[in-house]
Amino acid sequence: MPNFCAAPNCTRKSTQSDLAFFRFPRDPERCRIWVENCRRADLEAKTSDQLNKHYRLCAKHFDPAMVCKTSPYRTVLKDTAIPTIFDLTSHLKNPHSRHRKRIKELTEEDIRKIKERRLASSIEQLHSKKDVETTEGLDVAEEEIQLSPEEKEFRDYMRCLFEIVVMLGKQKIQLETIVPEGVERNPSNVQALLEYRINAGDEALRKRFEATAVNVEYLSKAQQSQLLDICEGAVREEILIEVRESRFFSLVTGDLVEFTAERHLPLFLRFVDQSNALREEFLDFLPLEGAESSLVERLEAQVTDKWGLSMEDCRGQAHVATGTFATKMKAVAVGLMEKYPMAIHTPCSTCALNIHLANSLPFSSVQVVMATLKKIHVFFKESPTLQGELENAISIQHQGNGEKAVELKEACTSNWTEQHNVFEMTVDLYESLIQCMDSIRDNKNGVFTDAVIGNAYSIAKILVDFEFIVTLVILKNALCFTRAFGKNLQGEALDVFFAANSLTAVLHSLNEVFDNIEVYHEFWFEEAVNMAASMEIPVKVPRLFLRKHRAADAGEILPETYFKEYVTVPVIRGIIDEVDDIFSQSNLKALKCLSLVPAIMGQMKFNTSEESHADVYRNDLPNPDTLPAELHCWRIKWKHRGKEVRLPSTIHETLQLSDVKFFPNVNCFLKVLTTLPVLTLEDSSSAETSRKRLQMYLNGTPVKQRSKSLAVLFINSHVKHDLDVMVEKYCRLYPEECPEPEIRTVVI
């Protein structure tokens, strides 16, 4: 969304040129002077915070000496900068034209006050002039020291190093060359690139290394580590600058990542940037160690101490986890909410709700099913040949039902193990999967490797276990009540709004199942027995339970009774508890505020009641007292729109409207609401870029070769970087490596 200049008779906007635009200052006194110089009477009633948030002045209204270009990407104002260059007369040539930015007519009293203030300012400048002239020579001397030939050469050299490190990181190339043990080691990738650039004529590098032996490493591992740390920090800081500007954010964690000898938690932040686009960016890895309380403290310290954000501005949290790890992260979410109630715990939009619910169940039989589905997903992604084997098995299994075969084949070409109906699909594919694994193990044509055959054997061994079958069937039937609800949560804003209003019905259905568990379990168990019979799999109680059972010297237990007590009842109870937990009243109130989206208002015949839910974010609004009147105007605006005006159907589309800024409470409300992790990332082909690049890095890099810093650079390769900032930080952190500046005497 472009920035428009607030100065009278100025029509510049940020999309028309590279001209810098500056916010009004937060300091009330400086902000008052800016407004007074603008001569905008309509701005005088606004607070400095409102002006800072919604209004800009372009660089043309400042003395050029007040504007500093600190780098190719960053232009800033001096702390004392005041706008003084304005066109206050050109509108007089066309007195009948309409002007949005009215120029204030000054009274004699206004002119007198301005003259008095300018006179006082002139006297103050006169008193400080001698001090300025005295220090000016020292400033010049300091500048000469900074730009001495030795230091300039050193900075050019460091710039080359950072350019190489950033390039390697963004291309997912290790700095060190990895070779098998016993093989002669070639020069590292960094060394090879340095030599290449020297041979290509890079003067900064040639001067640095011309007297160095060619068989000596130019950069030690310690120096490479220093460069990587600075590159990583600089890229992260570019993202954090945008997060701080947006203020509100949500914290999202991913599944565990293995590094050498330790496991880490990937950390993402979701926020709305200055162009009103919703983004989810990867920031860092957090070591997973210690108890839940310790993890809460370290997570909080990471956000506040290391990133410079406030957890008071965190509006949501979501944790993608499985099994016992999911239980741990649930405790972490509860711990954070106890400290920061506004950081509500929600499911993550990148994970289907049914998969999230199954992953959250801490039962071994359920986790075996989920782990096996992951193995199947990875197995068939390895090769098109394996996918072809599965399709052949489907054709054989469904010879008499061509439509069903086509449907299953189409489903298998997508990531079916990550979809809302994954358990239904697995039941439908069950016999085809076993037949496919048997065919791969036979390997009649000799096309499969021993590793592939071994994986097929391990998957088949799990599939033919009756405990797997009955658990799969119970998950399919129990989660069918949340399937449509979860699918709507990942749909359009209208779908999410209706999902929030249907939760009561979902919970009612689950509780009805629990109250009649005997009847439901009988049908589900019969379905599992029939599946097992089709593949000649014996119906039995798990061996591990029988061993413990005999040790306890208790009576014999039937399979139907065992699976009811140890699978069906815990699964249903666990699903109900998890749905209750992640869809609290605060969560539902927030989702029901999606009725602010015009298309939903239209669907509800403009008979919505956001005021009853608005208290959840009331303290975040710029003008909460005017919210009822503003909401009324917002409804009237869309209710009485022209016939040719289409109602925006998403939050993103609504925030892109040019006049939404005239509804500051609604604007703020939508920005906070869209950061909730449960809502799907809208209108962005690169919305899930960070997650996809993280997975690319993990899939393509062996555990022993993984580097957290290189991962951050690769995942955030789309983030701009400033080499000069990196060089400056290196010189501050490691001054002993910088050349000694010349000391010159300045005569004043």
Stockholm file with secondary structure:
# STOCKHOLM 1.0

chainA/1-748         MPNFCAAPNCTRKSTQSDLAFFRFPRDPERCRIWVENCRRADLEAKTSDQLNKHYRLCAKHFDPAMVCKTSPYRTVLKDTAIPTIFDLTSHLKNPHSRHRKRIKELTEEDIRKIKERRLASSIEQLHSKKDVETTEGLDVAEEEIQLSPEEKEFRDYMRCLFEIVVMLGKQKIQLETIVPEGVERNPSNVQALLEYRINAGDEALRKRFEATAVNVEYLSKAQQSQLLDICEGAVREEILIEVRESRFFSLVTGDLVEFTAERHLPLFLRFVDQSNALREEFLDFLPLEGAESSLVERLEAQVTDKWGLSMEDCRGQAHVATGTFATKMKAVAVGLMEKYPMAIHTPCSTCALNIHLANSLPFSSVQVVMATLKKIHVFFKESPTLQGELENAISIQHQGNGEKAVELKEACTSNWTEQHNVFEMTVDLYESLIQCMDSIRDNKNGVFTDAVIGNAYSIAKILVDFEFIVTLVILKNALCFTRAFGKNLQGEALDVFFAANSLTAVLHSLNEVFDNIEVYHEFWFEEAVNMAASMEIPVKVPRLFLRKHRAADAGEILPETYFKEYVTVPVIRGIIDEVDDIFSQSNLKALKCLSLVPAIMGQMKFNTSEESHADVYRNDLPNPDTLPAELHCWRIKWKHRGKEVRLPSTIHETLQLSDVKFFPNVNCFLKVLTTLPVLTLEDSSSAETSRKRLQMYLNGTPVKQRSKSLAVLFINSHVKHDLDVMVEKYCRLYPEECPEPEIRTVVI
#=GR chainA/1-748 SS CCCBBCSTTCCCBTTSSSCCEEECCSSHHHHHHHHHHHTBGGGTTSCHHHHHHHCEEEGGGSCGGGEEEEETTEEEECTTCCCCCCCCSGGGGSTTSCCSSCBCCCCHHHHHHHHHHHHHHHHHHHHHHHHHHHHHHHHHHHHHHHTCHHHHHHHHHHHHHHHHHHHHHHTTCCSSCCCCTTSCCCCCHHHHHHHHHHHTTCHHHHHHHTTSCTTSCSSCHHHHHHHHHHHHHHHHHHHHHHHHHHCCEEEEECSCEEETTEEEEEEEEEEECTTSCEEEEEEEEEECCSCHHHHHHHHHHIIIIITCCCGGGEEEEEECCCHHHHHHHHHHHHHHHHHCTTSEECCCTTSCHHHHHHHTCCCHHHHHHHHHHHHHHHHHHSCHHHHHHHHHHHHHHTTTCHHHHHHHHHHHTSCGGGSTTHHHHHHHHHHHHHHHHHHHHHCTTSCSCHHHHHHHHHHHHHHTCHHHHHHHHHHHHHTHHHHHHHHHHTSCHHHHHHHHHHHHHHHHHHHHHHHTHHHHHHHHHHHHHHHHHHTTCCCCCCHHHHHHHHHHTCCCCCHHHHHIIIIIHHHHHHHHHHHHHHSCHHHHHHHHGGGGSHHHHHHTTTCCCGGGTGGGGGGGSSCGGGHHHHHHHHHHHHHTCCTTCCCCCSHHHHHTCTTGGGSHHHHHHHHHHHTSTTSCCCSCTTTTHHHHHHHHHHHHSCGGGCCHHHHHHHHTTTSCCCHHHHHHHHHHHCGGGSCCCCCCCCCC
#=GC SS_cons         CCCBBCSTTCCCBTTSSSCCEEECCSSHHHHHHHHHHHTBGGGTTSCHHHHHHHCEEEGGGSCGGGEEEEETTEEEECTTCCCCCCCCSGGGGSTTSCCSSCBCCCCHHHHHHHHHHHHHHHHHHHHHHHHHHHHHHHHHHHHHHHTCHHHHHHHHHHHHHHHHHHHHHHTTCCSSCCCCTTSCCCCCHHHHHHHHHHHTTCHHHHHHHTTSCTTSCSSCHHHHHHHHHHHHHHHHHHHHHHHHHHCCEEEEECSCEEETTEEEEEEEEEEECTTSCEEEEEEEEEECCSCHHHHHHHHHHIIIIITCCCGGGEEEEEECCCHHHHHHHHHHHHHHHHHCTTSEECCCTTSCHHHHHHHTCCCHHHHHHHHHHHHHHHHHHSCHHHHHHHHHHHHHHTTTCHHHHHHHHHHHTSCGGGSTTHHHHHHHHHHHHHHHHHHHHHCTTSCSCHHHHHHHHHHHHHHTCHHHHHHHHHHHHHTHHHHHHHHHHTSCHHHHHHHHHHHHHHHHHHHHHHHTHHHHHHHHHHHHHHHHHHTTCCCCCCHHHHHHHHHHTCCCCCHHHHHIIIIIHHHHHHHHHHHHHHSCHHHHHHHHGGGGSHHHHHHTTTCCCGGGTGGGGGGGSSCGGGHHHHHHHHHHHHHTCCTTCCCCCSHHHHHTCTTGGGSHHHHHHHHHHHTSTTSCCCSCTTTTHHHHHHHHHHHHSCGGGCCHHHHHHHHTTTSCCCHHHHHHHHHHHCGGGSCCCCCCCCCC
//
